[in-house]
């Protein structure tokens, strides 16, 4: 690993042209020790870092008072020896739209396209090779979608596994903290250090459950389908591949929207009512729509989610992990707001795993004919994060597409 100063130079020279960086943080004043000793980690700018404003992708917040203490996830990373090196750009409040006064993070593979949202700055910075790891948050795919767009690894752990205290909430029953990394091994290193859970090597005998309903979805672009199917075919040379359908996961998209909207209004409604101009116009528009979700609507959505959890879990009855596409299309020019036709379908494959709380990971699996990255999404039962990471490492090796995408 390079010295801390070289890391910071790389963050600036590679990350700033992509609008990925908010702040380059001071180098540690002591020699790091621990299982993550010297590992540079960037942090999505909605997680408290002592002495830094929690910027939230909002100009007023970025100019606001500094956090008084590190969020627990940051404190733990420091204790383990990690070098907290920079904060990274995001969509405003992780709510699905870029603030108009801030530049959107660009894609390291194709800078005229978006890095994705909401953890786009973290994905872009990892994608440049400036840092091997970054923290992100994920409420409906905000780690895994940028990973797919930028050709990096994006890991959302089981709900509640990593602490969200000191992290700006959006939808508390769905919010997760996770990682964007250059490869699966780095995600495993972070996971093992933070949780104390070892990840066993998967030396064969794995059973991958193919979500054929996702592959057959008419909204999935043909080029993405072709890359994912080719990846699954390669996996079939080294593991058992079994069709499990996937309808219960697909149905979970129905209650997900009302849950996010209702909970986001509980978080932001007071500010929106008193100071609507605090938000960018698109975020404000989405929050006004969220205000219309009633408590009864929310209760019905929660009940519907609960009804579907058992059938969704049953998809894993005869397999170790599920496998399918990460998103219906490759990186677009800008992140589509969630209330647009493109935005409404962006998270159809990622969002269900927020509803179930299952761990899910996206790994690079190929390129479109235009040379844009394509991700493969894997998921395991809730609480079986080590199983998922072992399978992802196996799949990464089988696909032979791991590593950084360098600008």
N, C-alpha and C positions, 0 to 999 in steps of 0.2 A: 504494500500500500504506500502511496506517495506521502510526503510530509504534509502537515496541515496547511502550510502556506501554498504549496503547489495545488492542493485540492481546491483552495479558495480561488486561486487564479483560474483553474479550469472551470469552476462554477461560473465565474464572471465571463470568461471569454467564450464559453460554449453555451451557457444558459441564458445570458442576457439578450443575445440576438433573437432568441426564441420567446422572449417575454416570460420565461419560466421562473425567474428569480425575483423575489420581493426584497430580501435582505441577505447579504453575506454576513454571517455571524463571526465574532472573534474566535480565533483559535484557542483551544484549551491552554491553560497556563501551567499544566502539569503533565507528566508522562502518564498516558492512560494505562489502566490495568483491568483485566477481566476478560471474559469470553468474547467480548466485542471490542477488545482493545484496538483503538485507532480506526474503527470502521466509520467512515463518513456517512452520516444520515442527514438528509434534508427533510424538512417538515412542512406539510401543508399549512398555510398561514391562517388556520382557524383553530390551532392547538396552542395552548398557552406556553410561552417561553419567557421566563423571568426577564424583565427589562425590555421586552418587545411588545408592541401593541398586538392584540389579536385582530388581524386585519380583515378577515372574512371576505376578501374580494370587494370591499366597500371603501371608497375614499375617506369617508368620515371616520370609520373605524381604524383605518390605517394611520390616521393622524391622531388617534386617540391616546389615552393613557396607557402606559406599559403594564403588562401583567406583573403582579406582585410575586408570583411563584410559578415554577414549572408545573405543568400538568403531570399527573402521576406517571403517564407513559414516558414522558421526557425525563423525569427524575430517575426512573428505572433504567432507561437507556444509558444515562450518564453513569449510574452506579456500575453498569456492566462494561463500561469503558468506551462506549460509542462517542464519536465526535459529532456533536450537533452543529452542522456546518452552514445551513442556510434555511431560509423560509421560501416557500414556493407559491406560485400564483394559483388561483382557483376561480371558478364561477361564483358569483355573489351569493354568500351564505350557503354555498353548495346546493342552491335551490333550483339550478337548471338554466341560468342565463348569465351572460357576461355583463358587468356594469359598463355602460357606454363610455365612461371616462377612463377606463382602464383597458390596456391592450390584452387580447386573448393569447394564451400560450399556444405556440405554434408547434407543428409536428416535426420531430427531428429527422424523419425520413423524407418528408415533403413539406417544407416550411410554408408553402402557400395554403396548407390545410391545417385544421385544428389538431391540437394534441388531445382534445376531448375534455370532458368534464365529469365531475367537478374537479377531480384531482389532476388536471392536465399539466400543471407546472411540475408536479412531482414526476409524472410519467416522462415528460419531455427531458427533464434534467437527468434522469436515469438513462433515458434513451441516447443521450449524447455521450455517455460514458464518463461524465464528470463525477458522478457519485454512483456507488453500486446499489444504494438503497435509499428509499424515501418513505415517509409516512403519508398515508392518505386516509380519507374517510369514505364510507360506502353506505348509502341508504337505498339505492336501487341499481347500483352498478358503477358508482363513481370512482372506484379503483379499477375494476375489471374492464370497463369500456375504454378508458385511456390506455390501459395495457394493450388491449387489442389494436387500437389505432396506432400505437407507437412501437409495437414490436418488442415489448418487455413483459415481465412476469407481474401479475397482479393478484395478490392473495387477500381474500376476505375471510377471516377466521370465524369460528362459531360465535353466535351472538353472545356478548357478555364476556368473552374470553379475555379480551384486552380492555383496560379501563377507558371510559369515555369522560370521566371527570376532567374538567379543564378544557373540554373540547366544545366548540359551538354546536349546539344541537340543531337538528332540522326536524326529524321525526323520531323521537326517543325510542319507540318500540322497534325501530328498524335500523338505527344508526350503528355502524361498526367502525372501529379503527383497524387498519391493516397496512400492508406493505406493497410497494412497487419496487422490484429488484431486477438486477441484470440477469439473474438466472435463478433456478429453483434452489440451488445449494445455498445462496445468500438468504433466501426466504427461510430455509430450514435453520440456518445459523441464528437468525433473529428469533424465530419461533422457539427454538430450543433454549436459548439464553433467557428469553422473557418468561417462559412457562415452566422450565425445568423438565420438559417432556422430550425424551429421545425419539427420533424418527428412525424406524428400522429400515434397512434396505429391502426393497421388493425385488427378489431374485427370480421372479417367474410365478406362474400360477394365478396372476391377477385376472379378474373378470371385470370388463368394462361394459356398462350398460348404455347402449346407444339410444339417445332420445330421438327416435325417428319422427315423432310429431314435430319437433323443432326443425329437423332437416327437411321435412315436407311442407313447412310453413311457406305460403305463397309470398310472404313479405321478405323472405330471405333471398338476397341477391344471388344470382346463379354463380358468380365468381367466388363468393364466400362459401356457398354450398360445395363447390368443387374442391376448394382447398381443404375444408373440414372433412369431406368424405375421403379425400386422398390420405389425410392424416390418419383417419380411423382405419383405412385399409392397411397402412403401414403398421399400426398397432396390432392388427389382426395376425401379423406374421410372428408376433412374440407373446401374445396374450389372447385370452378368450374374449370375444366381442359378441354381445348378446343384445338383441333388440328388446327394449323395455317399454316402448311407446312414449309416454310422457305427458298424457293429457292432464293429470292432476296439477303438474307444475304450470302448464299453460293456463289453467283455470285460476291460478293464484294471482294472475295479473289483474283480474277483475276487482278484488277487494283492495289491492295495493294502492291504487290511486286515491280513493277516499281516505284511507288511513294516513297517507303522507299529507294530503291536503289539510285534513282536520288537525293533525298534530302540529303541522307547520304554522297554522294559524294560532294555536295555543302558545307557540314560541314567539311569534312575531306580531301577533294581532295588536298588542298594546302599542308597540312602536308604529305600526302601520296606521293605526287609528289616529294617533297624536301627531305623527310626523311622516306622512306618506312620501314626502320628497326625500326622505333619507335613503330610499331604495331607488335603484335604477328603474326605468319605466317598465321593462319587461318583467322584472321581479315583482314590482308593485302590481302589475296586471295579474300575475299568477296568484299573488296573495289575496287580491280582491276576490278572485274565483274561489280560493280556499275558504274564505269567510262564509260561503254559501253552503258548506257541508255541515249538516246538522249533527247534533249528538246522536240522534236516532240513526242517521246514515252511518255514522262511525261505528255504533254498536252493531249494526247489521253487517258491516264490513268485517269487524273483528270476529263475529260469529261465523261468517262465511270462511274466513281464513282458518279458524279452528276446525271447521268441518273438513277442510281439504288437507290438513296436516297429516292425518293418518294415511290417506291414499298416496300422498306425495312420498312419505317415508317408505311405503310399501314398494316403491319403485326400486329400492335398494335391497330388497329381500334376498335376491339370488345373485347379486353382483357386489363388487367391492366399491366401485365408484361409478358415477354417471358421467357421460361425455356427450358434448354437443357444441353448437356454435356459441360464440361470445356475444355477437351482435348481428343484426340483419344486414349491415352494410359496412364498407370500409370508411376510413376517416373522411368526413365531409369538410367543406371549407370553413364552416363555423359550427360550434355546438348548437344543435337545434333546440330552442326552448321547448319545454315539455308539453306546452299547450299548442304546438304545431303538429301537423301530420307526421313529419319526420321525427319530432321529439317524442310523440306518443308511442312510436314503435321502437325507439332506440334501446330501451331496457327490457324488451319482452323476454329475452333469454336470461338476463342477469337478475332482474327484480324478484322473481319467485324465490330465490335463495335468501333474499332479505326477509321475505315473508315467513320462510321456514326457519331461519336462523342457522341453516346448514353452512359449513365451511365450503367455499368455492374458490377456485383458482383459474386464472387464464394464463396459458403459456403460448408463445409463438408457434405457429404450425405451418406457415408458408406465406406466400405472397399472391396477390391478385395479378392479373395480366398487366396491370398498370404499375406493378412493383410496390403496392401498398401492403403493409403487414396484415395478417389474419391471425386471430387467436382461437385457440381451442379451450373450451371451458370444461373443467372437471369439478365434481362435487361429491361429498361423502356424507354419511349421517352426521347429525349434529353431535358435537363432542368428539368426533373421530378425525380431528385435524391432522394428527400424525399419520394416519392411514392415507389421507388425501395427499399430503406432501410426499409421502413415499411413492404413491402412484404417479404424482406429477413428475418426480425425478426420473422414474422409470420411463414415462412417456416422453419426457424431454430427450432422454438418451436415444430412445427408439426413433424419434423424429429427427434427431440430429440438427436441431435448429436453435439451440440455446445460445446465449451470449448477447452482448450489447449491440445496439444499432448505433453506429457512429456517424455523426454528420460529416 
